[in-house]
Every structure is written in structure tokens, then in C-alpha cells.
Amino acid sequence: MVRALAWLALAPLVVGCGGRTPAAQPPPSSPASEAPAHAPSRGLRIAVVDLARASRVHPRWPEVIALDRQISELEARIAIASSPAARIDLPKIDLTPEMKAAMERMRPEFEREADAVKAAARQDLAAYVAQLRADQEKQLAARRAEVEAELAKAIREKQQALDADTQQFQQKTMVEYRLPVLNLKLKIEDVQQSSKGDADRLTQELEKLVRERDQKIAAREKANQQALQDFQKERIDASNAELQAYQAQLAKEGQLLVNTRAATLTEQVRAMLTAKQAEFNQRLRGQEQAIVDAARETQGREAEARLRTQMEAETTRLRTLQAELRSVQLERARLFAVILADLRVETAALAQEKGWDAVLTQAVASPGTVDATDELIARIRR
């Protein structure tokens, strides 16, 4: 639709251009425009008609929609036909038996190289594990010697302390019983000549006292010996537990080192195999390219002729589609012009019937204008 709007005083109809058709000529002036100059003046009556909305209810508008759909389909087909991919149809070239034979000859060499790389990695890992095990055995032996030395020193110190305690207890006990024993011995000497019964009784008391003293000393010595044995067992168990924990720690650390070394070797092997595979593929591609070049050279003329024929056929098809598109576009423009002509005729008749001085084909914000689109639509549908 034409965007610009104009006011025409004392004109029964003003219609703008619309769609894809040129503007229609306005109908002849109505009698109202030829009124004598001495007619009494009155206010200007103006109506507005939306031709775009009115055209969509015209009985022939479905034909416009069908033509628009046909235009879209033709434009899509032209776009596909115009793309480079639609015009390229090169002959395919397959690998020849000679190329397959060359690949089979080259593959054993590649497999031997890959096996050699893997074997070298396995040997490297085995040597690393053996060296790591030897180092850990040395560390464990050194730690065992340290623990045994610490154990022997602790037991020796404990034994010395217990021996000192036993000797101190013995001296203390001997001092404690020295006077009672000496007293009984003196009494025995005094009564030995006078009364044999008293001497025997005192002798028994002396023996009992000496036995009690010796038993205390023996009990203390036995207790210290048992304490030494318990201490030895406790320290030996602790030393064994410490060595076992240290051995487990070495094993864990060694496993981590082995895993790390194995992962590194795996990455190295993967990188080397990838490089060898790339080299192998490159050699294959070189032979393949040589065979393809030879095949293309022998098939060049045939492929060129086929491509030229195909492009000529697609060019003819594209021109046919473009001609069909122009025809449909012209048909659409003609039909839309017919619809606009009908709308202008009906609008002119409606303006005469309503006594409007002017009719605009686009709504404007102005006081006194009347929207006559619905009345025009109702008139078309009759």
C-alpha cells in the first residue's frame, strides 16, 4: 500500500495504490464535485478505507494466496537449482585392487613396528619395577636394622633398670632383716649350752626369718624378670607392627610409582603409535592419490563432457523455472489489480451512497473521519 496520504477537497473518491499493481485511475468526478459555486457551504465529509484488510475478504483472495504459495515454491526450487552443489556431479573413483594389495603389503611392517614399541615399553616397565623393588628392599632392611637396634637398646636399658631395682631391693631387704637375724643368732649362741629345746626353737625362728627374707628377694627378682619379659614382648610386637606398617607404606608408594610409570609409558606408546599410524596413513594416501590422479586423467574427457551436459541441463531447467516464476508473478499482479479495481468501484459507489466528499485509502488520526472499511467489506460480501 502507498504510505503517503493526501487530502482532496470536494472530491468524492481518493484511492491509493496497493499490492504489486500500479495505481488505478480514479473514477469520474461525482455530481457533488460539480455543484454550483453558489451552493450553501457545509462541513467536509471524509471516510477512510483500509484496502489491505478489505482485499483479504474479496471472493478472489484465495486465488492470490494460491499464487503466493506457488511463487514461494518456485523461488525455493530456483534457490536449490542455483546452488553450486546442485550443479556439481563428479564421477566417483574407488580404490583399485592394486591399492588394496599395496595396503596389505604395508600393514605387516606397521604391525611389527607397533609390536616393537609395545615390547620396549614392557621391558622398560619391568626394569623399573625390579629397580624399585630392590630399592625398597634396601630401605626395608635399613629400617629393620634401625628398629632392631632400638629394640635391643630399649631391652638392655630396661634389663639394667630392673637389675638395679632387684639389687637395690635385695640390699634394702638384707638391711631390714640383718638385725633380727643377728639377734636370733646371738640368742642361739647364748642358750645353745644351757637348753637344747630353746636352741632348736630359736633356730627354727631364724630359719623362718631367713626364708621369709629370701622369699621376698626371690619374689621381687621374679616380678622383675616377668616385667622384663612383658616389656620385651610389647616392644617386639610394636617393632614388628612398625616394620609391617613401613613395609605396607613402601608397597603403597611403590604401587603408585609403578602406576605413574605405567601411565607415562602408555601415553608415550600411544603417541608413538599415533605417529606411526599417521605416517602409515600418509603413505597410503600418497599411493591412493597417485591412483586417483591416474584414473582421473584417463576419465577426464568423459567426466568433463558429462559435467558440461549436466550444467547445460540444469541451466535450461533454471531458466524454465525463472520464466514460470515471472508468469505466476504477472498473473498475481493482474489478479490483485482486478481485486483493487473491484474495491475502488465499490468504494466509489459507497461514497456516492453515503454522500462523502472524499475517501482515503489509509487511516489517519484526524477529527471528523469515518472508518468505512467494515461497510466496504459488507458490501463486497453481498
Residue pairs with C-beta under 8 A, 6 or more apart in sequence:
1 16
1 17
1 18
1 19
1 51
1 52
1 361
1 362
2 16
2 17
2 18
2 23
2 361
2 362
3 362
4 16
5 16
5 360
5 361
5 362
5 364
6 14
7 46
7 358
7 360
8 14
8 358
9 44
9 357
9 358
10 32
10 33
10 44
10 357
10 358
11 26
11 29
11 33
11 357
11 358
12 29
12 30
12 32
12 33
12 348
12 351
12 352
12 356
12 357
12 358
12 359
13 26
13 27
13 30
13 344
13 347
13 348
13 351
13 358
13 359
14 26
14 358
14 359
14 360
14 361
15 23
15 24
15 26
15 49
15 51
15 340
15 343
15 344
15 347
15 359
15 361
16 23
16 51
16 360
16 361
16 362
17 23
17 24
18 51
18 52
18 55
18 336
18 340
18 361
19 55
19 333
19 336
19 337
19 340
20 329
20 332
20 333
20 336
21 333
21 334
21 336
21 337
21 340
22 337
24 337
24 340
24 341
24 344
26 344
27 344
27 345
27 348
30 348
30 351
30 352
32 355
32 357
43 368
44 357
44 358
44 368
45 354
45 355
45 356
45 357
45 358
45 368
45 370
46 356
46 357
46 358
46 359
46 360
46 366
46 368
46 369
46 370
47 351
47 354
47 356
47 358
47 359
47 360
47 369
47 370
47 371
47 372
48 359
48 360
48 361
48 362
48 363
48 364
48 369
48 370
48 371
48 372
48 373
49 343
49 347
49 359
49 360
49 361
49 372
49 373
49 376
50 361
50 362
50 363
50 371
50 373
51 340
51 343
51 361
53 373
53 377
54 343
54 373
54 376
54 377
54 380
55 61
55 336
55 339
55 340
55 343
57 377
57 380
57 381
58 339
58 342
58 343
58 380
59 380
60 335
60 338
60 339
61 339
63 335
64 332
64 335
64 336
64 339
67 328
67 331
67 332
67 335
68 332
70 328
71 325
71 328
71 329
71 332
74 321
74 324
74 325
74 328
75 325
77 321
78 318
78 321
78 322
78 325
80 86
81 314
81 317
81 318
81 321
82 318
86 314
87 310
87 311
87 314
88 307
89 306
89 307
89 310
90 303
90 307
91 299
91 302
91 303
91 306
93 292
93 295
93 296
93 299
95 288
95 291
96 291
96 295
98 291
99 287
99 288
99 291
102 284
102 287
103 284
106 280
106 283
106 284
110 276
110 277
110 280
113 276
114 273
114 276
117 269
117 272
117 273
117 276
118 269
121 265
121 266
121 268
121 269
124 265
125 258
125 261
125 262
125 265
128 258
128 261
129 258
132 254
132 257
132 258
133 254
136 250
136 251
136 254
139 250
140 243
140 246
140 247
140 250
143 243
143 246
144 243
147 239
147 242
147 243
148 239
150 239
151 235
151 236
151 239
154 231
154 235
155 228
155 231
155 232
155 235
158 228
158 231
158 232
159 228
162 224
162 225
162 227
162 228
163 224
165 220
165 224
166 217
166 220
166 221
166 224
169 216
169 217
169 220
170 217
170 220
170 221
173 213
173 216
173 217
173 220
174 213
174 217
176 213
177 209
177 210
177 212
177 213
180 209
181 206
181 209
181 210
181 213
184 202
184 205
184 206
184 209
185 206
187 202
188 199
188 202
188 203
188 206
191 198
191 199
191 202
192 199
296 303
342 380
343 376
343 380
346 376
346 379
346 380
347 359
347 372
347 376
348 359
349 379
350 356
350 359
350 372
350 375
350 376
350 379
351 359
354 372
354 375
356 370
356 372
359 372
360 369
363 369
363 371
